[in-house]
Amino acid sequence: MHEPLVSVAAAWLWDKFGSSMLERLGKTFGGDVVKKWERFKWMEAAENYRRRMATNYGTVRILGSPEPTSLEGIFTDLYVLSEMSSSRHLDISSLHENPELMRDVDTSRWERTRKSGLSLLKGRANKRLFILGGPGAGKTTFLKYVTLQSVKGNLDKIPVFVGLREWVESGFELKAFIEQQFDICGFPSAAEFVDHILRDGRALVLLDGLDEVNQEHQNRMHVKTQLRNFCRKYFDAPCVITCRIAATDYTFEDFLYFEMADFTGSQMESYVSKWFWDQEQKKSLFLEEFRKPESSKLRELGKTPLLLALLCLNFDETMTFQSRRVAVYEGALDALLKKWDSSRSIRRDEPYHQLDISKKRQLFARIAAENFDHQGRIFFRQCDLAKQISDFLKRQPNAPEAPDGEVILKSIEAQHGILSERAQKIYAFSHLSFQEYFAAQYVKENSRLKQLIGHINDHRWREIFLNP
């Protein structure tokens, strides 16, 4: 299962692009430049570049695992949706009366719009893609996989991977930053080569993590301007940009927007099978436990690749799912609230600096409990949720006079993904188990046992009874 990258011919770049490049360079720069490239050890440099890309992007770091994991050994094809969650027009009253409507939307009507991310890139008509997703949805992993498929020859493009935060911190212009990747591999006059493959549409430019560029000093505005200019100049160069949902408030012309789709049941099982590829007993035990009706909450978590990886890692160590599911939820929330960003040394803009992790947990607990206590409400209007956030912040020390609840809500969605926009201006906790967990914590920490007893015959409160 964990096979090394399959070797390809050393002529990978030259056979596809060499002769046309020499012809163009001759017209643009003259005969001296052509002679230099004719003497160049093209095969060796091409192989250096291929191997460098395979080494840099051939593994992924699983949160909590000390060793990098082979990407090809764990990758499960990721799918995207052509309609954003935030663009769906759904009636909140209908959702409250029948919460399964949301599930039906996600699995039946939306199933027909699911598309393989890799197949989109193979389509000649899709030159510019903007892919949105929540924390841990697999955006970077997908771009890494695309890179490997390109160097293996499965995509007829030269991959150029740009971590947008790394580029900004380098201080280079975007094209100069790309040139460095080829210069390191020994390409003479890399600027000429990069200009050629971009103008000719030979390069596939993968721009990862727009959300990781902070707003301070107008960094993100500068990045936005550079990306727009770059895409206009190299109109024929296919580009893919990834960004967290709710972290972008502008539109890139000529880009098709897609949202990362949750894992389906079969994708989750495929991922688990690859994780335990050499441990048949563990794989069988995991899947047996995972398929049980009482594991439905775990399957909901497992729709997010990051959280499914945490479940696999935990099972790998203990050979069981904890009998107290609260431990599973705490681990998942800990990952989303702090570990996922800190493991990659990412510091994000925060419009609510006065809230540490414990205060954020208090905020989520109050939102969860107050809404759940009101007829078991699990969907919230944006305006109502923003008011709850503003009211909570006003009670905090050194709080601003009029905190903007909507701005903070968007920041919470972008940074942690614990609250997410499920339809136009309708929010919910990203997993119902998170709301149940936080509601249980609120009841316990605020001595609301009488409140809990009042719901003893309400099936919607069952998990809250079990959580404490």
RODO-2510 file (C-alpha; in nm, 4 decimals, decimal comma):
residues 468
     n   res          X          Y          Z
     1     m     0,0000     0,0000     0,0000
     2     h     0,2768     0,2435     0,0931
     3     e     0,4540     0,2264    -0,2425
     4     p     0,7335     0,4693    -0,3292
     5     l     0,6618     0,7222    -0,5994
     6     v     0,6606     0,5437    -0,9318
     7     s     0,9604     0,6495    -1,1431
     8     v     0,8913     0,8257    -1,4687
     9     a     1,1138     0,8925    -1,7666
    10     a     1,3847     1,1522    -1,7125
    11     a     1,2548     1,3263    -2,0218
    12     w     0,9360     1,4146    -1,8317
    13     l     0,9676     1,7884    -1,8948
    14     w     1,1762     1,7961    -2,2093
    15     d     0,9600     1,5704    -2,4243
    16     k     0,6525     1,7749    -2,3452
    17     f     0,7850     2,1287    -2,3397
    18     g     1,1488     2,1533    -2,4496
    19     s     1,1309     2,2097    -2,8254
    20     s     0,8427     2,4586    -2,8080
    21     m     1,0241     2,6500    -2,5361
    22     l     1,3442     2,6790    -2,7406
    23     e     1,1464     2,8118    -3,0341
    24     r     0,9798     3,0781    -2,8197
    25     l     1,3026     3,1729    -2,6390
    26     g     1,4753     3,2177    -2,9728
    27     k     1,2107     3,4637    -3,0875
    28     t     1,2060     3,6498    -2,7560
    29     f     1,5655     3,6512    -2,6307
    30     g     1,7814     3,5592    -2,9297
    31     g     2,0266     3,2846    -3,0226
    32     d     2,2624     3,3132    -2,7228
    33     v     1,9859     3,2172    -2,4821
    34     v     1,8847     2,9224    -2,7015
    35     k     2,2443     2,7935    -2,7127
    36     k     2,2623     2,8081    -2,3330
    37     w     1,9484     2,5966    -2,3013
    38     e     2,0681     2,3531    -2,5691
    39     r     2,3807     2,2862    -2,3605
    40     f     2,1762     2,2524    -2,0435
    41     k     2,1508     1,9070    -1,8799
    42     w     1,7775     1,9126    -1,9078
    43     m     1,7137     1,5522    -1,8082
    44     e     1,9082     1,5872    -1,4829
    45     a     1,7377     1,9121    -1,3775
    46     a     1,3935     1,7789    -1,4655
    47     e     1,4537     1,4711    -1,2538
    48     n     1,5825     1,6897    -0,9666
    49     y     1,2663     1,8952    -0,9786
    50     r     1,0434     1,5878    -0,9944
    51     r     1,2163     1,4284    -0,6980
    52     r     1,2126     1,7518    -0,4984
    53     m     0,8375     1,7916    -0,5471
    54     a     0,7790     1,4268    -0,4547
    55     t     0,9863     1,4655    -0,1379
    56     n     0,8313     1,7952    -0,0295
    57     y     0,4711     1,7001    -0,0936
    58     g     0,4702     1,3206    -0,0700
    59     t     0,3867     1,3036     0,3007
    60     v     0,1315     1,4496     0,5410
    61     r     0,1488     1,5159     0,9119
    62     i    -0,1329     1,3541     1,1064
    63     l    -0,2119     1,5599     1,4164
    64     g    -0,0865     1,3661     1,7173
    65     s     0,1356     1,1295     1,5182
    66     p     0,5144     1,1685     1,5636
    67     e     0,6018     1,0494     1,2131
    68     p     0,4963     1,1792     0,8697
    69     t     0,2594     0,9537     0,6772
    70     s     0,2882     0,8599     0,3114
    71     l     0,0280     1,0630     0,1231
    72     e    -0,0325     0,7956    -0,1374
    73     g    -0,0762     0,5386     0,1379
    74     i    -0,3555     0,7307     0,3117
    75     f    -0,5152     0,9524     0,0452
    76     t    -0,8829     0,9024    -0,0283
    77     d    -1,0094     1,0932    -0,3311
    78     l    -1,1692     1,4170    -0,2193
    79     y    -1,4879     1,5494    -0,3699
    80     v    -1,6182     1,9021    -0,4083
    81     l    -1,9639     2,0567    -0,4320
    82     s    -2,0482     2,3148    -0,6946
    83     e    -2,2947     2,4958    -0,4676
    84     m    -2,1835     2,6730    -0,1506
    85     s    -2,3597     2,5914     0,1769
    86     s    -2,4085     2,9617     0,2400
    87     s    -2,5995     3,0015    -0,0882
    88     r    -2,8729     2,7492    -0,0087
    89     h    -3,2171     2,8964     0,0622
    90     l    -3,3760     2,6853     0,3346
    91     d    -3,6523     2,7701     0,5783
    92     i    -3,5394     2,7553     0,9415
    93     s    -3,8868     2,6610     1,0676
    94     s    -3,8928     2,3572     0,8415
    95     l    -3,5464     2,2603     0,9611
    96     h    -3,6559     2,2825     1,3257
    97     e    -3,9596     2,0663     1,2566
    98     n    -3,7602     1,8151     1,0559
    99     p    -3,3823     1,8328     1,1125
   100     e    -3,3366     1,5394     0,8761
   101     l    -3,4074     1,7790     0,5912
   102     m    -3,0498     1,9018     0,6276
   103     r    -2,9230     1,5465     0,6139
   104     d    -3,1318     1,4744     0,3047
   105     v    -2,9956     1,7860     0,1356
   106     d    -2,6416     1,6765     0,2148
   107     t    -2,6783     1,3180     0,0966
   108     s    -2,9430     1,2982    -0,1758
   109     r    -2,9874     1,6212    -0,3703
   110     w    -2,6231     1,7144    -0,3176
   111     e    -2,4970     1,3711    -0,4092
   112     r    -2,5677     1,4489    -0,7730
   113     t    -2,3466     1,7589    -0,7590
   114     r    -2,0442     1,5886    -0,6007
   115     k    -1,7427     1,5886    -0,8299
   116     s    -1,3991     1,4376    -0,7936
   117     g    -1,1497     1,7175    -0,7378
   118     l    -0,8893     1,5449    -0,9537
   119     s    -1,1305     1,4953    -1,2426
   120     l    -1,2066     1,8681    -1,2392
   121     l    -0,8406     1,9450    -1,2996
   122     k    -0,8289     1,7006    -1,5881
   123     g    -1,1164     1,8803    -1,7566
   124     r    -0,9879     2,1196    -2,0199
   125     a    -1,2587     2,3766    -1,9444
   126     n    -1,1653     2,4203    -1,5771
   127     k    -0,8579     2,6421    -1,5738
   128     r    -0,9249     2,8371    -1,2554
   129     l    -1,0642     2,6782    -0,9368
   130     f    -1,1239     2,8334    -0,5950
   131     i    -1,1743     2,5608    -0,3343
   132     l    -1,3235     2,6402     0,0051
   133     g    -1,3427     2,4146     0,3083
   134     g    -1,3509     2,4079     0,6854
   135     p    -1,0538     2,3332     0,9129
   136     g    -0,9173     1,9858     0,8479
   137     a    -1,1340     1,9304     0,5394
   138     g    -0,8323     1,8197     0,3325
   139     k    -0,7573     2,1239     0,1155
   140     t    -0,3777     2,1122     0,1486
   141     t    -0,3745     1,7328     0,1284
   142     f    -0,5661     1,7541    -0,1983
   143     l    -0,3156     1,9990    -0,3518
   144     k    -0,0277     1,7773    -0,2428
   145     y    -0,1941     1,4805    -0,4093
   146     v    -0,2438     1,6813    -0,7287
   147     t     0,1287     1,7650    -0,7199
   148     l     0,2215     1,3966    -0,6997
   149     q    -0,0165     1,3044    -0,9792
   150     s     0,1469     1,5689    -1,1977
   151     v     0,5053     1,4559    -1,1415
   152     k     0,3961     1,0972    -1,2086
   153     g     0,2584     1,2045    -1,5455
   154     n    -0,1100     1,1487    -1,4598
   155     l    -0,1780     1,5184    -1,5159
   156     d    -0,0271     1,6766    -1,8246
   157     k     0,1093     1,9793    -1,6358
   158     i     0,4191     2,0908    -1,4472
   159     p     0,3101     2,1376    -1,0835
   160     v     0,4030     2,4594    -0,9044
   161     f     0,3072     2,4508    -0,5340
   162     v     0,2959     2,7837    -0,3489
   163     g     0,2170     2,8036     0,0223
   164     l     0,0745     3,1554     0,0295
   165     r     0,1877     3,2309     0,3852
   166     e     0,5403     3,1130     0,3035
   167     w     0,5436     3,3273    -0,0099
   168     v     0,4306     3,6402     0,1785
   169     e     0,6945     3,5866     0,4478
   170     s     0,9650     3,5510     0,1799
   171     g     0,9203     3,9104     0,0635
   172     f     0,9453     3,8081    -0,3061
   173     e     0,7053     3,8843    -0,5850
   174     l     0,5018     3,5768    -0,6770
   175     k     0,6788     3,4960    -1,0030
   176     a     1,0207     3,5379    -0,8392
   177     f     0,9133     3,3013    -0,5615
   178     i     0,8148     3,0406    -0,8228
   179     e     1,1430     3,0886    -1,0075
   180     q     1,3308     2,9950    -0,6906
   181     q     1,1828     2,6456    -0,6994
   182     f     1,3353     2,5841    -1,0420
   183     d     1,6585     2,7713    -0,9703
   184     i     1,7270     2,5376    -0,6760
   185     c     1,7083     2,2429    -0,9156
   186     g     1,9733     2,3893    -1,1445
   187     f     1,7645     2,5465    -1,4203
   188     p     1,9705     2,8237    -1,5879
   189     s     1,7807     3,1501    -1,6302
   190     a     1,4840     3,0017    -1,4496
   191     a     1,2911     3,3238    -1,5099
   192     e     1,2776     3,2522    -1,8836
   193     f     1,1608     2,8963    -1,8304
   194     v     0,8925     2,9944    -1,5751
   195     d     0,7636     3,2717    -1,7984
   196     h     0,7363     3,0247    -2,0850
   197     i     0,5473     2,7499    -1,9018
   198     l     0,3090     3,0044    -1,7480
   199     r     0,2313     3,1823    -2,0755
   200     d     0,1948     2,8510    -2,2579
   201     g    -0,0425     2,7048    -1,9993
   202     r     0,2054     2,4253    -1,9238
   203     a     0,2233     2,4888    -1,5477
   204     l    -0,0442     2,4068    -1,2907
   205     v    -0,0152     2,6711    -1,0166
   206     l    -0,1399     2,5468    -0,6783
   207     l    -0,1877     2,8365    -0,4349
   208     d    -0,2538     2,7005    -0,0885
   209     g    -0,3968     2,8664     0,2215
   210     l    -0,5220     3,2151     0,1422
   211     d    -0,6808     3,2204     0,4884
   212     e    -0,3352     3,1788     0,6489
   213     v    -0,2301     3,5255     0,5310
   214     n    -0,3140     3,7726     0,8071
   215     q    -0,4947     4,0998     0,7507
   216     e    -0,2366     4,3067     0,9437
   217     h    -0,0372     4,5630     0,7448
   218     q    -0,2868     4,4933     0,4640
   219     n    -0,1020     4,1704     0,3819
   220     r    -0,4104     3,9966     0,2508
   221     m    -0,5070     4,2953     0,0369
   222     h    -0,1564     4,2927    -0,1117
   223     v    -0,1804     3,9186    -0,1781
   224     k    -0,5203     3,9613    -0,3390
   225     t    -0,3839     4,2296    -0,5725
   226     q    -0,0783     4,0234    -0,6680
   227     l    -0,2856     3,7133    -0,7368
   228     r    -0,5272     3,9072    -0,9534
   229     n    -0,2448     4,0629    -1,1544
   230     f    -0,0654     3,7298    -1,1855
   231     c    -0,3785     3,5553    -1,3149
   232     r    -0,4478     3,8330    -1,5647
   233     k    -0,0905     3,8299    -1,6968
   234     y    -0,0752     3,4512    -1,7302
   235     f    -0,4282     3,4016    -1,8503
   236     d    -0,3654     3,0525    -1,9897
   237     a    -0,2029     2,9160    -1,6730
   238     p    -0,4382     2,6868    -1,4774
   239     c    -0,4570     2,7924    -1,1110
   240     v    -0,6133     2,6511    -0,7964
   241     i    -0,6576     2,8599    -0,4798
   242     t    -0,7600     2,7077    -0,1462
   243     c    -0,9091     2,8966     0,1460
   244     r    -1,1165     2,8337     0,4552
   245     i    -1,4880     2,8995     0,4323
   246     a    -1,5827     3,2400     0,5786
   247     a    -1,2231     3,3618     0,5537
   248     t    -1,2747     3,5248     0,2142
   249     d    -1,5024     3,8142     0,1288
   250     y    -1,3977     3,8881    -0,2258
   251     t    -1,4308     3,7306    -0,5653
   252     f    -1,1602     3,6282    -0,8100
   253     e    -1,2677     3,6750    -1,1681
   254     d    -1,2647     3,3705    -1,3979
   255     f    -1,2544     3,1264    -1,1045
   256     l    -1,5119     2,8564    -1,0441
   257     y    -1,5946     2,8238    -0,6750
   258     f    -1,6299     2,4840    -0,5069
   259     e    -1,6736     2,3656    -0,1501
   260     m    -1,5033     2,0583    -0,0080
   261     a    -1,7578     1,7796     0,0435
   262     d    -1,7762     1,5709     0,3585
   263     f    -1,6553     1,2129     0,3424
   264     t    -1,9265     0,9632     0,2569
   265     g    -1,9582     0,6313     0,4400
   266     s    -1,7620     0,4493     0,1711
   267     q    -1,4874     0,7143     0,1735
   268     m    -1,4549     0,6862     0,5510
   269     e    -1,4175     0,3100     0,5255
   270     s    -1,1648     0,3445     0,2442
   271     y    -0,9604     0,5856     0,4581
   272     v    -0,9723     0,3478     0,7558
   273     s    -0,8685     0,0524     0,5379
   274     k    -0,5668     0,2475     0,4132
   275     w    -0,4765     0,3595     0,7643
   276     f    -0,4726     0,0009     0,8926
   277     w    -0,3418    -0,1461     0,5661
   278     d    -0,0950    -0,3757     0,7442
   279     q    -0,3074    -0,4462     1,0549
   280     e    -0,6002    -0,6564     0,9420
   281     q    -0,7273    -0,7262     1,2941
   282     k    -0,7343    -0,3598     1,3952
   283     k    -0,9007    -0,2634     1,0698
   284     s    -1,1747    -0,5230     1,1165
   285     l    -1,2316    -0,4234     1,4794
   286     f    -1,2438    -0,0531     1,3918
   287     l    -1,4958    -0,1015     1,1134
   288     e    -1,7072    -0,3357     1,3242
   289     e    -1,7287    -0,0787     1,6051
   290     f    -1,7665     0,2111     1,3635
   291     r    -2,0673     0,0559     1,1888
   292     k    -2,2662    -0,0008     1,5071
   293     p    -2,5809     0,2123     1,5536
   294     e    -2,4435     0,3541     1,8783
   295     s    -2,1429     0,4899     1,6843
   296     s    -2,3537     0,7241     1,4704
   297     k    -2,2070     1,0319     1,6453
   298     l    -1,8550     0,9101     1,5684
   299     r    -1,9468     0,8607     1,2032
   300     e    -2,0682     1,2218     1,1959
   301     l    -1,7273     1,3355     1,3225
   302     g    -1,5517     1,1084     1,0748
   303     k    -1,6963     1,2987     0,7791
   304     t    -1,4146     1,5505     0,8391
   305     p    -1,0754     1,4007     0,7385
   306     l    -0,8909     1,5626     1,0315
   307     l    -1,1322     1,4178     1,2871
   308     l    -1,1409     1,0769     1,1199
   309     a    -0,7613     1,0681     1,1444
   310     l    -0,7893     1,1427     1,5176
   311     l    -1,0344     0,8538     1,5583
   312     c    -0,7953     0,6201     1,3752
   313     l    -0,4992     0,7366     1,5817
   314     n    -0,6909     0,6862     1,9044
   315     f    -0,8118     0,3395     1,8036
   316     d    -0,4614     0,2449     1,6908
   317     e    -0,3403     0,3014     2,0482
   318     t    -0,6330     0,1659     2,2504
   319     m    -0,8051    -0,0889     2,0228
   320     t    -1,1393     0,0614     2,1245
   321     f    -1,3460     0,3785     2,1176
   322     q    -1,3708     0,5302     2,4643
   323     s    -1,6824     0,4212     2,6485
   324     r    -1,7215     0,7864     2,7554
   325     r    -1,7637     0,9576     2,4208
   326     v    -1,7007     1,2891     2,5926
   327     a    -1,3275     1,2083     2,5727
   328     v    -1,3577     1,1758     2,1939
   329     y    -1,5394     1,5093     2,1668
   330     e    -1,2852     1,6823     2,3895
   331     g    -1,0027     1,5563     2,1693
   332     a    -1,1777     1,6748     1,8527
   333     l    -1,2554     2,0182     1,9974
   334     d    -0,9023     2,0555     2,1299
   335     a    -0,7724     1,9908     1,7793
   336     l    -1,0018     2,2502     1,6217
   337     l    -0,9589     2,5166     1,8889
   338     k    -0,5810     2,5180     1,9136
   339     k    -0,3737     2,2197     1,7998
   340     w    -0,4490     2,2233     1,4266
   341     d    -0,3148     2,5750     1,3745
   342     s    -0,0410     2,5633     1,6384
   343     s     0,0986     2,2393     1,4912
   344     r     0,1659     2,4353     1,1713
   345     s     0,2811     2,7562     1,3483
   346     i    -0,0126     2,9562     1,2136
   347     r    -0,1162     3,2725     1,3968
   348     r    -0,4475     3,4085     1,2751
   349     d    -0,6215     3,7436     1,3020
   350     e    -0,8612     3,7485     1,5962
   351     p    -1,1219     4,0209     1,6403
   352     y    -1,1874     3,8884     1,9918
   353     h    -0,8423     3,8866     2,1540
   354     q    -0,9892     3,9096     2,5045
   355     l    -1,1178     3,5510     2,4803
   356     d    -0,8758     3,2756     2,5715
   357     i    -0,9582     2,9098     2,5064
   358     s    -1,1573     2,8729     2,8292
   359     k    -1,3668     3,1816     2,7481
   360     k    -1,4322     3,0543     2,3980
   361     r    -1,5529     2,7291     2,5479
   362     q    -1,7823     2,9254     2,7801
   363     l    -1,9217     3,1141     2,4811
   364     f    -1,9914     2,7943     2,2876
   365     a    -2,1441     2,6340     2,5986
   366     r    -2,3847     2,9231     2,6488
   367     i    -2,4876     2,9239     2,2808
   368     a    -2,5371     2,5468     2,2873
   369     a    -2,7377     2,5325     2,6092
   370     e    -2,9560     2,8387     2,5588
   371     n    -3,0599     2,7222     2,2142
   372     f    -3,1002     2,3589     2,3100
   373     d    -3,3160     2,4611     2,6056
   374     h    -3,5427     2,6447     2,3630
   375     q    -3,7314     2,3505     2,2077
   376     g    -3,4071     2,1709     2,1291
   377     r    -3,3051     2,4312     1,8735
   378     i    -3,0072     2,3190     1,6617
   379     f    -3,0313     2,5777     1,3809
   380     f    -2,9830     2,9484     1,4510
   381     r    -3,0485     3,2637     1,2544
   382     q    -2,7296     3,4575     1,1926
   383     c    -2,8691     3,7737     1,3525
   384     d    -2,9756     3,5870     1,6696
   385     l    -2,6406     3,4115     1,6983
   386     a    -2,4519     3,7378     1,6447
   387     k    -2,6547     3,8978     1,9251
   388     q    -2,5743     3,6108     2,1621
   389     i    -2,2048     3,6567     2,0871
   390     s    -2,2208     4,0349     2,1344
   391     d    -2,4088     3,9998     2,4644
   392     f    -2,1520     3,7508     2,5931
   393     l    -1,8590     3,9736     2,4961
   394     k    -2,0116     4,2816     2,6594
   395     r    -1,9944     4,1007     2,9918
   396     q    -1,6221     4,0323     2,9580
   397     p    -1,3524     4,2524     3,1173
   398     n    -1,2106     4,5210     2,8848
   399     a    -1,4759     4,4447     2,6260
   400     p    -1,5360     4,6929     2,3416
   401     e    -1,8481     4,9036     2,3826
   402     a    -2,0230     4,7578     2,0803
   403     p    -1,8614     4,4272     1,9722
   404     d    -1,9609     4,3271     1,6201
   405     g    -2,1160     3,9834     1,6676
   406     e    -2,1352     3,9078     1,2965
   407     v    -1,7646     3,9780     1,2391
   408     i    -1,6728     3,7574     1,5340
   409     l    -1,9088     3,4822     1,4162
   410     k    -1,7349     3,4763     1,0776
   411     s    -1,3980     3,4640     1,2518
   412     i    -1,5102     3,1684     1,4661
   413     e    -1,6333     2,9867     1,1576
   414     a    -1,3097     3,0490     0,9662
   415     q    -1,0690     2,9696     1,2501
   416     h    -1,2311     2,6779     1,4266
   417     g    -1,5198     2,5524     1,2144
   418     i    -1,7193     2,4764     1,5302
   419     l    -2,0063     2,6940     1,4089
   420     s    -2,0788     2,6877     1,0360
   421     e    -2,3230     2,8434     0,7940
   422     r    -2,5430     2,5570     0,6786
   423     a    -2,7753     2,7637     0,4593
   424     q    -2,8079     3,1325     0,3798
   425     k    -2,7826     3,3145     0,7163
   426     i    -2,8659     2,9927     0,9048
   427     y    -2,5999     2,8488     1,1340
   428     a    -2,5498     2,5327     1,3355
   429     f    -2,2720     2,3601     1,5228
   430     s    -2,0658     2,1770     1,2641
   431     h    -2,1491     1,8504     1,4436
   432     l    -2,4576     1,8004     1,6601
   433     s    -2,2380     1,6132     1,9079
   434     f    -2,0458     1,9388     1,9679
   435     q    -2,3645     2,1202     2,0668
   436     e    -2,4672     1,8318     2,2922
   437     y    -2,1226     1,8262     2,4524
   438     f    -2,1172     2,2021     2,5182
   439     a    -2,4767     2,2014     2,6470
   440     a    -2,3840     1,9256     2,8918
   441     q    -2,0802     2,1237     3,0081
   442     y    -2,2959     2,4314     3,0628
   443     v    -2,5492     2,2382     3,2684
   444     k    -2,2746     2,0842     3,4818
   445     e    -2,0687     2,4004     3,5342
   446     n    -2,3690     2,6196     3,6122
   447     s    -2,5440     2,3754     3,8466
   448     r    -2,8472     2,3476     3,6226
   449     l    -2,9475     1,9948     3,7313
   450     k    -3,3085     2,1007     3,7805
   451     q    -3,3097     2,2219     3,4208
   452     l    -3,1728     1,8844     3,3121
   453     i    -3,4329     1,6880     3,5085
   454     g    -3,7056     1,8878     3,3370
   455     h    -3,6014     1,7267     3,0066
   456     i    -3,5692     1,3706     3,1352
   457     n    -3,8363     1,2413     2,8961
   458     d    -3,7151     1,4432     2,5957
   459     h    -3,5234     1,2154     2,3545
   460     r    -3,3346     1,5153     2,2172
   461     w    -3,1603     1,5533     2,5541
   462     r    -3,0441     1,1909     2,5728
   463     e    -2,6835     1,2658     2,4728
   464     i    -2,6662     1,5547     2,7190
   465     f    -2,7621     1,3188     2,9998
   466     l    -2,4880     1,0821     2,8851
   467     n    -2,2146     1,3436     2,8355
   468     p    -2,1410     1,4650     3,1909
***
